[in-house]
Amino acid sequence: MRLTAIFARNLRLCRQQSGLTQERLAEFAGLDRNFIGKLEREECSPTLDTIEALSLAMQISAERLIDRNVPTKEKKNTDF
């Protein structure tokens, strides 16, 4: 998988796990909402400054946005 695709997948997953809309994430990161959508659809590639702004806005490490091993789904605990 290309790094752009990995970034797009991780961005969407992290944003959703943070409970943020594209609009709210864009506001926190100082970016345009349309740009967030383009990043998630792989229509453009982020700069390092953009990766840093997004990671700070979601309070995650920048490395997580390009990690090839980020699970695509959260494991749910079914033990009660």
C-alpha positions in Angstrom: 0.0 0.0 0.0 1.3 3.4 -0.9 2.1 5.9 1.9 -0.5 8.3 0.6 -3.2 5.6 1.0 -1.9 4.7 4.4 -2.0 8.3 5.5 -5.6 8.7 4.1 -6.8 5.6 5.9 -5.1 6.5 9.2 -6.4 10.1 9.0 -10.0 9.0 8.6 -9.7 6.4 11.3 -8.0 8.7 13.8 -10.5 11.5 13.1 -13.4 9.2 13.6 -11.9 7.7 16.8 -11.5 11.2 18.1 -15.1 11.9 17.4 -14.4 14.8 15.1 -16.0 15.8 11.9 -13.9 16.9 9.0 -15.1 20.5 9.7 -14.2 20.4 13.4 -10.8 18.8 12.7 -10.1 21.5 10.1 -11.0 24.2 12.6 -8.7 22.7 15.3 -5.8 22.2 12.8 -6.2 25.6 11.1 -6.9 24.0 7.7 -9.8 24.1 5.2 -12.5 21.4 5.6 -12.3 20.6 1.8 -8.6 20.0 2.2 -9.3 17.4 4.9 -11.6 15.6 2.5 -9.1 15.7 -0.2 -6.5 14.2 2.1 -8.8 11.4 3.1 -9.7 10.7 -0.5 -6.0 10.6 -1.5 -6.5 13.6 -3.9 -3.5 15.4 -2.4 -0.6 14.7 -0.2 0.2 16.4 3.1 3.3 18.4 4.0 5.1 17.7 7.2 3.6 20.9 8.6 0.1 19.5 7.8 0.8 16.2 9.4 2.0 18.0 12.5 -1.1 20.3 12.6 -3.4 17.3 12.3 -1.7 15.3 14.9 -1.7 18.2 17.4 -5.4 18.8 16.7 -6.2 15.1 17.4 -3.7 14.9 20.2 -1.9 11.9 18.7 1.6 11.3 17.5 2.5 12.3 14.0 3.9 8.9 13.5 0.5 7.3 13.9 -0.7 9.0 10.8 1.8 7.2 8.6 2.0 3.9 10.6 1.5 1.0 8.3 0.3 -1.2 11.2 -2.5 0.9 12.6 -5.5 -1.5 12.9 -8.4 -0.6 10.6 -10.9 -1.3 13.4 -10.8 -0.9 17.1 -10.9 -4.2 19.0 -14.1 -4.3 21.1 -14.0 -5.9 24.5 -16.8 -8.4 24.7 -15.9 -9.7 28.1 -18.3 -8.6 30.8 
